[in-house]
């Protein structure tokens, strides 16, 4: 007997869940650390379970055994079939598990299950479209550092590239570079140590500094304008007709708007819901089938 549904949005920066009754009534939300599959299958399940516990605590409800819960998940890293299979195989006992990419769960949430596209901009980036005929397609999402253009880590990497040139004297210094240098340790030696240990998440944390200086420092603005151009390329690849609605999602979705080409802005619509809501739709669909 399934007592509750769980919708999970899991990425490289954190995990968010929605707790709902079987009829879809939302009860509470919870959050925890990263659950992207790149961080390891056991780590992903650990974060998911911590977020579920947080949601039950927020709802002031006793948490039942796993066999009373059905879980829909939109996770980063599911594009790797082996990781996805390993994650499902490691199910610690939930009654039902529906797993999809976080991109697809985001499309389902953003357009309430209807045709449309999303460009998710967070630690990484990915575009996904659901066409009117029911087919779907992903653009980007190749992962950092090889891809994920316009994502937070990609932006942070370019900030570090700029700082290296400033420290070397190859380009003039500026307040933006000073802020990034300070965030990475404050000196050449400490920056080297930072670089040796920096994760995708730590690169992404530098994006806020780029945004902070985008109006006052040309190097920061140039990074953001290039990010906007990359978003436009993703959008065109998703829908070259320019007729489907596109929702910008993720933590960088709204901050990216000032840097997008005007013709793209005309097709942008507010998201109806988010990836966690889409993950709830996933598990509801699976249970109906």
N, C-alpha and C positions, 0 to 999 in steps of 0.2 A: 504493500500500500504506500503510494507516494504521497507524502504529506506536504512537501515544499519543492519548488523549482528554484534553481540557482542559475543566474546568468553571469558569466565570467569574461571580463576583458583583461587579458594579460599581455604585457609587453616588457620591453627592456628596462623601463623605469619603475614600474609598479604594477599592481594587480587591483582591479576594482570588481566588486561583485554586487549583483542585485538579488535580493531575496524576495520571492513571490509565492503566493498560494497557487495551487494547481489551476485555478481559474484565471491566473494572470495578475491578481491584485498585488501591487507592490507593497512590501512591508518595511524594508530597510536596505541600507547599503553598507558595505564594509570594504576595507582596503588593506593591502599588505605589500611586501617587497616584490621585486621582479619575478615574473613567471614565464618570460619568453623561453622557448625550449633551448635556445643557445646557452642558457645558464645551467642546463642539466635537467634531466627528467625529474629526479627526486627533489631538486630545489624548486622546480615548477609546481609540483604537487604540494610541497610544503607551504609555498606562498598562497596557493589557491585555498588550502585548508585553513590557513591563518585568516584570510580574508572572509571566508565563510563564517568562521567563529566570530569575527568582528561584527558581521552583519546580524547574526543571532543576538549578540550582546546589545547591539544598537536597537534591535526590535524588542529587547527585554523578554525574549522567548528562550525556553530551554532547547538546546540543540539535540535533535533526535539522532539515532544511529544513522550511519551512511546509507543503509538500505532503504531509508525513508526519503532519500533525496535524489532528485534527477538533475543533472548538471549539464548545461550547455556552455561551451567554451569557444571563444575566439582568441587564439593565442598567436603571438609572433613566433615564427619558426616552423609552423605547421606545413609550410611549402616543402620542407624536407620530409619525404615519405617515411624514412626510417625513424626519424625523431617522433613523428606523429604516431606511428605504430607502437613504438616503445612507450609513449605516453599513455595510450589506450591500454596497453598490456599491464601498465603499472597502476591501473585504477584500484584504489585501496578498498573498494567495496560499495561504491555508489550504485543505486538501482539502475540508472541509465546514464550514459555519457554521450553527448553529441559534440564532436570536435571539428572546428573549421579554422581557417586563417582568421586573424583579427581583421583583415581587410574585408572579408566577406561578411563577417558579423557586423562590421561597421556599416556596410551597404544596407543590410537588412534593417538595422536600426535607423539609419539616416533617412530612408525613404519608405519606412513602414512596410517593407516587403515588396514595394512597387519598383518598376524599372527606374534606374538612375545610376549615377556614379558618385564615388567619393574619392577624395585625395586626403589621406590621413598623414598628418605632419606632427610627429612627436620626436622621440629619440631618433627614430628612422623615418622613412617615408614609403608610401605605397599608394597606388591607385587601383581601384577595382570598379567594374561596371557590371550591372545586371541589365541585360538587353530585354526589349519587349517580348522576344521569343523564348525567354527563359535561360538563354545561354549567358555565360559570364566570362570575364577576362580580367587578368591582372596585368598591371603595368608597373615596372619598378619593383621595389621590395627586394632588391638583390642583396641587401645587407651592407653594413658598414665594415670596412672603409671602401669597398669596391663600388658600392652604389648608394642607395638611399639619399639621392640628391634632394636638397632643400630640407632634410630632416635636421634635428638639433645637433646631432653628432657631426654631420657634414658641415654645418655652419661653424661649429666649434673648431673643427679641423682647419678650416680656412682662416679662422682667427689666429690659431697657433702658427700657421704658415706665415701670416703677416708679422707676427711677433718675432719669429726667427729672423726675418729680414731686418726688422727694426734693431734687434739686439746686435746683429752683425754690422749695422751701419749701411746696409744696402739700400734702405729707404728711410726717410725721416721719421722720427718718433712723433707720438701724439698721445693725447689723453686716453684714447681707446686702447692703444697698445699698452700703456702703463697699467690700465685696469686688468688686462688679460695677463700681463707679466706678473702682477701681484697675485692673481688667482692661481697661477701655475708655480708659485714659489718665490718669485721676486728677483731671481738671479739666473744667469746662464746655467750654472751647475745644478741649481734646484729645478729649473725647467727640464733639464736633461733627465733628472730622476723622475719628474712628473710624467714625461713622455714614455719612459720605460715601463711605467706601471699603469698608465691611464686606460680606463675602460671606455667603451662606447658611451656609457652613462655619464662619465666625467667629461668627455668631450661635449656632450649635449648640454651640460650645465653652463658651458661658456656661451651658449647661444643667447642667454639673457643679457650678457654684457654687450654682445653685438647689437641686439635690439635697443638696448639702453643708449648706445652711441650712434644709432643709425641716422638720427636727425642732425648730429653735430660733427661727425667724423666721416670724411669721404671714404676711407677704407672700409668702415663698417657698413656704410650705405651701399657700397659696391657689392659687398658680400650678399646683402639682403636683396638687391635688385637681381643679381644672378640667381639667387634662390627663387625669386618670383618667376624668372624666365624658365627655370627648370620645372616649376609647377605648371606653367602654361604648356610645356612640351608633353608632360604627363597627361594633361587634360585633352590635348589634341589627339594623342594616341588612344585614349579611352573612347572618344567620340569625335570623329573628324567631321561630323555633320553639325556639331555645336547645338543640337536640339535637346539632348537629355539634360535634366537638372543635375548639377554637381554640388555636392556639399563638401566644404572644407572641415575636416575633423581633426581631433588631437589638440594638444596643448599649444601648438604653433599655428593652428588653423586661422584663428582670428587675428593674431599679431601679423600674419603674412599678408593680409588683405591690402595694406597700403603699398605693397611692393609688386602687386600683380598688374599685368597689362589690362587696360580698360575693357578690351573685347572679351577677356575671360571673366571679368567681374560681372558682366551682363548675364552670365549663365549660372552664377553662384546662388544657391538658395540655402536658407537655414536648415540645419539637420533636424528631422523630426525627433530622433532619439539617437542614442550612442551605441557603441559596440556591445556594452553589457546588455542593453535592451535587445539588440540583435541576437545575442547569444541566448536570451530567454526565448525568442522566436524559434531559434534552432531546436531547442530541446522540446518546445511545444509541438513543432512540426514532426519531430521524430516520434514522439509519443502518440500522435494521431495516426501515424503510419503503422 
